[in-house]
């Protein structure tokens, strides 16, 4: 009974450890002007104007503002009073489904061996013998998730068309995985974007971000 309890405890610890080691693979690329500094007042707006009244965007906006504040910016009350505008876009594709074949093994309970080799006076330990008796097929769907951030001078948006906006910073984060909703991985995408912000201009960083969310 003592050994059984110990085995159960070890299995439980292994399960908890495995769950805590789940990570999201991300790829982040950033570009910025030579004179870029993360100072001044900034306002966060959606790239898609239809998201202005979105509760989802409002939820993300607060998280982005927190990251920008930690980076050195002050958060402006609105875009009219800000020195810079942070334009945010996020999205996910329809996913790609693949078929996976998994081998089915015979029962591992049959033991072979376990005899004493008389000539050498040693014991031959019994061995587990398993063989493939078939395959099972299942499907898996993976999604491309993305988060984009552009920082532009607010005055350039006020004085001309959007195409003439003076961009000082841009960042793109991409991730591929089984979670099919942006909300399920947004924190990890944002964490990847602001790790070592602003990073090295033109460099792509691949990272594994610890995942503690749900999808």
C-alpha positions, 0 to 999 in steps of 0.5 A, a space after each residue: 500500500 505504501 508503494 502504491 501511494 508513492 506511485 500515485 503521488 509521483 504520477 500526480 507531481 508529474 502531471 502537475 509539472 507537465 501542465 505547468 510546462 505548457 508553452 506557446 511558440 511565438 515569433 516576434 519582429 519589430 522595426 523602429 526609426 533610429 531616433 525612436 524612444 519610448 517616452 511621451 504620451 500615447 493613446 491606444 486605438 484599434 486599426 479597425 474602427 468598428 472595434 471602437 465600441 468592442 468590449 473585447 478590444 476594451 479588454 485588450 486595450 487595458 493590457 496594452 496600456 499597462 505594457 506601454 506604461 511599463 515601457 516608459 510612456 504615459 497614457 493619454 486620456 484620448 487621442 486628441 491630447 496624445 503625442 503618439 497613437 498606438 494602432 492595434 490589430 489582432 486576428 486569427 485564420 480559419 485553421 488547417 486540419 491534419 490527420 494523424 495516425 497513431 499506432 495501437 500496441 498489443 497489451 504490455 502485460 505478457 512477460 517473457 524470459 525470467 529464467 536462470 541461465 545455468 551455464 553462467 549462473 545469472 538471471 535473465 530478467 523478464 521483458 515486456 513485449 509489445 507489437 503494433 496491432 493496428 492504427 487509429 486516426 484522429 484529426 488536429 486543427 491548428 490556427 495562425 494567431 497574430 497581434 500587430 502594433 504600430 506607433 505613429 506620431 499623432 500630429 501626422 494623423 491630424 494633418 493628413 490622410 492615414 497613409 501619410 502617418 509618420 510611423 516610428 515603431 511597428 511590431 508583429 507577433 505570430 503564433 501557430 497552435 490548437 487554440 482557435 480564439 485570440 482571447 485564449 492566447 492574447 496574453 502570451 502574444 502580448 508578452 512576446 511583443 513586449 519582452 525586451 521592448 523595443 528589442 533590436 530593430 529588424 530582428 526576429 525573436 522566436 520564443 516559448 511563452 509559458 501558458 497558464 490560460 484556457 482555451 
